[in-house]
Amino acid sequence: MAPKRPVILFDGVCNLCNSAVQWVIERDKEGRFDFASLQSDAARRELGKVMDPNEIDALPDSIVLLDSDGVHVRSAAALRILRGLDSWFLLLRLGVVLPRPIRDAVYNMVARNRYRWFGRRDTCMTPTPEVAARFLDADEPRAPTQV
């Protein structure tokens, strides 16, 4: 069962992932996307609706997109998110002309080094009151997380 709106699942302790979510929120004026940290119970519930629970742990630990077409990971998730944002991002969407193995290789390199390059938080981000309704895990405690 696909979510009503696309859901961006992200590494809640990764500074790069948190910045990417903030970037999407600023540009998603119509509120098309919902969010949850991958470390949350809400993310596991949403993933459990569309995939076998044994497959969930095999997903990348950076950004995953759930939408009416399924589960999208790595560069495919990033490009689908960009597609959902109306604006000059059309130029960025041209990334689809690159073969997926090349896009994913670059994505994987950044994902592997994201803590070293951008740092990490001790706890998952707490959404602001203005966007809390779009965070499926907004009511979960923000205790220190082990990633």
Buried (B, 14 or more C-beta within 10 A) or exposed (E): EBBEBBBBBBBBBBBBBBEBBBEBBEBBEEEBBBBBBBBBEBBBEBBEEBBEEEEBEEBBBBBBBBBEEEBBBBBBBBBBBBEBBEEEBEEBEEBBEBEBEEBBEEBBEEBEEBBEEBEBBEBBBEBEEEBEEBBBBBEBEBEEBEE
